[in-house]
Amino acid sequence: MSQPVKLQFTPARPKMPPKHFADLTRDERIAVLGELGLPKFRADQIARHYYGRFEADTSTMSDLPEAARAQVAEKMFPVLMDPLRQHQTDDGETSKSLWRLHDGTLLESVLMRYPDRATLCISSQAGCGMNCPFCATGQAGLDRNLSTSEIVDQVRNAAAQMHSEGSRLSNVVFMGMGEPLANYKRVISAVRQIVAPSPEGFGISQRNVTVSTVGLAPAIRKLADEDMSVTLAVSLHTPDDELRETLVPINTRYSVEEVLDAARYYADRSGRRVSIEYALIRDINDHDFRADMLGKKLHDALGSKVHVNLIPLNPTPGSKWDASPKARQDEFVRRVRAQGVTCTVRDTKGQEIAAACGQLAAEER
Ligand code: SAH
């Protein structure tokens, strides 16, 4: 069962992009504009374009003096990502975008339209160092952290898309490529820009922003101390340490118990229910005893402040693993609920466009 654990926290050769508007504090923006001879009120004006109208093309910012637009573009709006491919599915309700970053690394984001909301799934790193064997991103390793602006600009692009469709981006989930809490500072800065009201941010409600983690316990506690109320999702995938060490190798550092303790701290500080992610894998983690153990451990650790999200495994190319049969899944749900824990099965939008975790980027490579 055991396999060598190779975890990467720091990318080998980070090639971060040039500084962008969304990497700068308000004071830094004012300073850059000052160097161009522009007064400080221009900073808020540009922020209204970026966060309020989802524009990053200064040539359309008609209230900026025409002579300054090219300079502002050069200093503050480097091209962060070029669209490489887009796939549509679910009758156009789901679109997955593959972007090429300045240094050639690949990035994915997925936009899912529902009758009552639109959810964007974003990446926090190019690749991932956590090495979970069932995840396509995990197989390729970590390329580098994304900059704050590379995270924020995924949101701006999707918000612009929804706006052009006469609708609105309502939810953002950090469930694309990467481990968000391993790129902590940039992710927190991005989250603040996602939730801040215009003109400081996109004004998306905190409860509609989900940060999903493999369970870096100290970083979960730190997130709790930020005093935000974003939704925390923990990718547990099994309630026992022995199996979890193979499914989520970082478990050798932070055990199930430590992760659930940190999740409890987050629930207490934020007042929010914690989401537990559980990819159901046939004959690997879908047994009755694991369902019972999961329900019991979660109930003991978190009481009513927890919800289980079962994800039918989306097999990665060449994988020997598969999703559990429907009857097994139903019995698993029933057993978790019998322990007093709410449990639902995640819908699998976008499956046929490989919209799970790095699969599109893996195909491209
Ligand atoms: N690193 C973070 C976020 C990225 S993945 C985390 O692990 O939470 C978002 C979710 O998709 C995680 O719960 C992850 O375990 C799950 N996932 C990854 N590959 C999957 C696959 N092939 N099928 C189903 N779920 C998968």
Boltz pocket constraint, residues with backbone or C-beta under 6 A from the ligand:
constraints:
  - pocket:
      binder: B
      contacts: [[A, 130], [A, 132], [A, 134], [A, 135], [A, 136], [A, 174], [A, 175], [A, 176], [A, 177], [A, 178], [A, 179], [A, 180], [A, 212], [A, 213], [A, 214], [A, 233], [A, 234], [A, 235], [A, 277], [A, 278], [A, 279], [A, 311], [A, 312], [A, 313], [A, 314], [A, 315], [A, 316], [A, 356], [A, 357]]
      max_distance: 6.0
